[in-house]
Amino acid sequence: MKKIGFIIVSNSFKANFDSFINEISWNTDKKCFNLLSSEALLYFLAYKTKDHI
C-alpha cells in the first residue's frame, strides 16, 4: 500500500484555514498534505538544485 499525500502551494494563505483542512481530512481518503507558500517552494528548489548547477 502506498501513502499518497499532496502539497498545496499558494502565494498566501488565509489565517483561518481550519475549515478547508477539516473538509479535506474528513471527506477524502487523503490524510497527508502540506501547505507551502510559493516563496518557500522557491527556496526549497534552490537548495535542492544548488549542487547540480
N, CA, C and O atoms as a GROMACS GRO file, in nm:
protein
  212
    1MET      N    1   0.084  -0.117   0.000
    1MET     CA    2   0.000   0.000   0.000
    1MET      C    3   0.089   0.124   0.000
    1MET      O    4   0.186   0.131   0.076
    2LYS      N    5   0.057   0.219  -0.084
    2LYS     CA    6   0.131   0.344  -0.089
    2LYS      C    7   0.054   0.452  -0.015
    2LYS      O    8  -0.069   0.458  -0.020
    3LYS      N    9   0.128   0.535   0.054
    3LYS     CA   10   0.068   0.654   0.114
    3LYS      C   11   0.081   0.768   0.016
    3LYS      O   12   0.192   0.802  -0.026
    4ILE      N   13  -0.029   0.824  -0.022
    4ILE     CA   14  -0.028   0.935  -0.118
    4ILE      C   15  -0.078   1.059  -0.048
    4ILE      O   16  -0.187   1.060   0.010
    5GLY      N   17   0.001   1.162  -0.054
    5GLY     CA   18  -0.038   1.290   0.002
    5GLY      C   19  -0.028   1.395  -0.106
    5GLY      O   20   0.000   1.363  -0.221
    6PHE      N   21  -0.051   1.517  -0.070
    6PHE     CA   22  -0.036   1.623  -0.168
    6PHE      C   23   0.007   1.751  -0.102
    6PHE      O   24  -0.007   1.769   0.020
    7ILE      N   25   0.060   1.841  -0.183
    7ILE     CA   26   0.108   1.970  -0.137
    7ILE      C   27   0.024   2.078  -0.201
    7ILE      O   28   0.002   2.077  -0.322
    8ILE      N   29  -0.023   2.170  -0.120
    8ILE     CA   30  -0.099   2.284  -0.170
    8ILE      C   31  -0.006   2.404  -0.168
    8ILE      O   32   0.041   2.445  -0.062
    9VAL      N   33   0.021   2.462  -0.285
    9VAL     CA   34   0.112   2.576  -0.297
    9VAL      C   35   0.030   2.700  -0.330
    9VAL      O   36  -0.056   2.698  -0.418
   10SER      N   37   0.058   2.807  -0.258
   10SER     CA   38  -0.011   2.934  -0.282
   10SER      C   39   0.083   3.048  -0.247
   10SER      O   40   0.178   3.031  -0.170
   11ASN      N   41   0.057   3.164  -0.304
   11ASN     CA   42   0.140   3.280  -0.268
   11ASN      C   43   0.102   3.333  -0.130
   11ASN      O   44   0.181   3.404  -0.069
   12SER      N   45  -0.017   3.299  -0.081
   12SER     CA   46  -0.056   3.335   0.056
   12SER      C   47  -0.174   3.248   0.100
   12SER      O   48  -0.253   3.202   0.017
   13PHE      N   49  -0.183   3.228   0.229
   13PHE     CA   50  -0.292   3.151   0.287
   13PHE      C   51  -0.366   3.240   0.386
   13PHE      O   52  -0.304   3.322   0.455
   14LYS      N   53  -0.496   3.224   0.393
   14LYS     CA   54  -0.574   3.297   0.492
   14LYS      C   55  -0.544   3.239   0.630
   14LYS      O   56  -0.507   3.122   0.644
   15ALA      N   57  -0.560   3.322   0.731
   15ALA     CA   58  -0.529   3.279   0.868
   15ALA      C   59  -0.621   3.165   0.913
   15ALA      O   60  -0.576   3.073   0.980
   16ASN      N   61  -0.749   3.171   0.877
   16ASN     CA   62  -0.844   3.069   0.920
   16ASN      C   63  -0.859   2.964   0.810
   16ASN      O   64  -0.949   2.974   0.726
   17PHE      N   65  -0.773   2.867   0.812
   17PHE     CA   66  -0.772   2.763   0.710
   17PHE      C   67  -0.827   2.632   0.765
   17PHE      O   68  -0.826   2.530   0.696
   18ASP      N   69  -0.877   2.634   0.889
   18ASP     CA   70  -0.922   2.512   0.957
   18ASP      C   71  -1.036   2.442   0.885
   18ASP      O   72  -1.036   2.320   0.876
   19SER      N   73  -1.133   2.518   0.834
   19SER     CA   74  -1.248   2.454   0.770
   19SER      C   75  -1.206   2.378   0.644
   19SER      O   76  -1.257   2.269   0.617
   20PHE      N   77  -1.114   2.434   0.568
   20PHE     CA   78  -1.065   2.366   0.448
   20PHE      C   79  -0.990   2.238   0.485
   20PHE      O   80  -1.010   2.134   0.423
   21ILE      N   81  -0.904   2.246   0.585
   21ILE     CA   82  -0.829   2.129   0.630
   21ILE      C   83  -0.923   2.020   0.678
   21ILE      O   84  -0.905   1.903   0.645
   22ASN      N   85  -1.023   2.058   0.757
   22ASN     CA   86  -1.120   1.961   0.805
   22ASN      C   87  -1.198   1.898   0.691
   22ASN      O   88  -1.224   1.778   0.691
   23GLU      N   89  -1.237   1.979   0.593
   23GLU     CA   90  -1.311   1.928   0.477
   23GLU      C   91  -1.230   1.822   0.402
   23GLU      O   92  -1.284   1.716   0.368
   24ILE      N   93  -1.104   1.849   0.377
   24ILE     CA   94  -1.020   1.752   0.306
   24ILE      C   95  -0.999   1.626   0.391
   24ILE      O   96  -1.008   1.515   0.340
   25SER      N   97  -0.972   1.645   0.518
   25SER     CA   98  -0.943   1.531   0.605
   25SER      C   99  -1.062   1.438   0.623
   25SER      O  100  -1.046   1.316   0.626
   26TRP      N  101  -1.181   1.495   0.635
   26TRP     CA  102  -1.300   1.413   0.662
   26TRP      C  103  -1.365   1.358   0.536
   26TRP      O  104  -1.424   1.250   0.541
   27ASN      N  105  -1.357   1.428   0.424
   27ASN     CA  106  -1.435   1.390   0.306
   27ASN      C  107  -1.353   1.328   0.194
   27ASN      O  108  -1.407   1.299   0.087
   28THR      N  109  -1.225   1.306   0.216
   28THR     CA  110  -1.142   1.236   0.117
   28THR      C  111  -1.058   1.132   0.190
   28THR      O  112  -1.052   1.131   0.312
   29ASP      N  113  -0.994   1.047   0.113
   29ASP     CA  114  -0.904   0.949   0.175
   29ASP      C  115  -0.764   1.005   0.194
   29ASP      O  116  -0.674   0.933   0.237
   30LYS      N  117  -0.744   1.131   0.161
   30LYS     CA  118  -0.614   1.197   0.176
   30LYS      C  119  -0.602   1.251   0.318
   30LYS      O  120  -0.678   1.339   0.359
   31LYS      N  121  -0.506   1.199   0.391
   31LYS     CA  122  -0.485   1.244   0.529
   31LYS      C  123  -0.353   1.316   0.546
   31LYS      O  124  -0.326   1.374   0.651
   32CYS      N  125  -0.270   1.313   0.442
   32CYS     CA  126  -0.139   1.375   0.450
   32CYS      C  127  -0.128   1.484   0.344
   32CYS      O  128  -0.130   1.455   0.224
   33PHE      N  129  -0.118   1.608   0.387
   33PHE     CA  130  -0.097   1.717   0.293
   33PHE      C  131  -0.022   1.829   0.362
   33PHE      O  132  -0.024   1.840   0.485
   34ASN      N  133   0.043   1.911   0.283
   34ASN     CA  134   0.122   2.023   0.334
   34ASN      C  135   0.076   2.151   0.267
   34ASN      O  136   0.040   2.153   0.150
   35LEU      N  137   0.079   2.257   0.344
   35LEU     CA  138   0.055   2.390   0.290
   35LEU      C  139   0.191   2.455   0.273
   35LEU      O  140   0.269   2.462   0.369
   36LEU      N  141   0.221   2.503   0.154
   36LEU     CA  142   0.354   2.556   0.124
   36LEU      C  143   0.339   2.686   0.048
   36LEU      O  144   0.269   2.693  -0.054
   37SER      N  145   0.405   2.789   0.096
   37SER     CA  146   0.399   2.916   0.024
   37SER      C  147   0.488   2.907  -0.100
   37SER      O  148   0.584   2.830  -0.103
   38SER      N  149   0.455   2.983  -0.201
   38SER     CA  150   0.534   2.980  -0.325
   38SER      C  151   0.677   3.025  -0.299
   38SER      O  152   0.770   2.974  -0.362
   39GLU      N  153   0.696   3.119  -0.208
   39GLU     CA  154   0.831   3.163  -0.174
   39GLU      C  155   0.912   3.050  -0.110
   39GLU      O  156   1.028   3.030  -0.142
   40ALA      N  157   0.848   2.976  -0.019
   40ALA     CA  158   0.916   2.862   0.044
   40ALA      C  159   0.951   2.756  -0.059
   40ALA      O  160   1.056   2.694  -0.050
   41LEU      N  161   0.863   2.734  -0.156
   41LEU     CA  162   0.891   2.637  -0.262
   41LEU      C  163   1.013   2.679  -0.344
   41LEU      O  164   1.095   2.595  -0.379
   42LEU      N  165   1.024   2.808  -0.374
   42LEU     CA  166   1.140   2.856  -0.449
   42LEU      C  167   1.270   2.836  -0.371
   42LEU      O  168   1.371   2.794  -0.428
   43TYR      N  169   1.268   2.866  -0.240
   43TYR     CA  170   1.387   2.843  -0.157
   43TYR      C  171   1.423   2.694  -0.152
   43TYR      O  172   1.540   2.657  -0.160
   44PHE      N  173   1.322   2.610  -0.139
   44PHE     CA  174   1.344   2.466  -0.134
   44PHE      C  175   1.406   2.416  -0.265
   44PHE      O  176   1.503   2.339  -0.262
   45LEU      N  177   1.353   2.459  -0.378
   45LEU     CA  178   1.407   2.418  -0.507
   45LEU      C  179   1.549   2.468  -0.527
   45LEU      O  180   1.633   2.396  -0.581
   46ALA      N  181   1.577   2.591  -0.485
   46ALA     CA  182   1.712   2.645  -0.496
   46ALA      C  183   1.810   2.564  -0.412
   46ALA      O  184   1.921   2.534  -0.455
   47TYR      N  185   1.768   2.527  -0.292
   47TYR     CA  186   1.853   2.446  -0.204
   47TYR      C  187   1.881   2.308  -0.263
   47TYR      O  188   1.994   2.261  -0.261
   48LYS      N  189   1.777   2.244  -0.318
   48LYS     CA  190   1.791   2.109  -0.371
   48LYS      C  191   1.873   2.106  -0.500
   48LYS      O  192   1.933   2.003  -0.532
   49THR      N  193   1.877   2.215  -0.574
   49THR     CA  194   1.947   2.215  -0.703
   49THR      C  195   2.081   2.289  -0.699
   49THR      O  196   2.148   2.297  -0.802
   50LYS      N  197   2.122   2.342  -0.585
   50LYS     CA  198   2.242   2.425  -0.579
   50LYS      C  199   2.369   2.350  -0.619
   50LYS      O  200   2.460   2.411  -0.676
   51ASP      N  201   2.377   2.222  -0.591
   51ASP     CA  202   2.497   2.145  -0.624
   51ASP      C  203   2.495   2.089  -0.766
   51ASP      O  204   2.595   2.036  -0.814
   52HIS      N  205   2.383   2.101  -0.833
   52HIS     CA  206   2.369   2.043  -0.967
   52HIS      C  207   2.385   2.146  -1.078
   52HIS      O  208   2.376   2.113  -1.196
   53ILE      N  209   2.409   2.270  -1.041
   53ILE     CA  210   2.422   2.376  -1.142
   53ILE      C  211   2.568   2.400  -1.173
   53ILE      O  212   2.600   2.486  -1.256
   0.00000   0.00000   0.00000
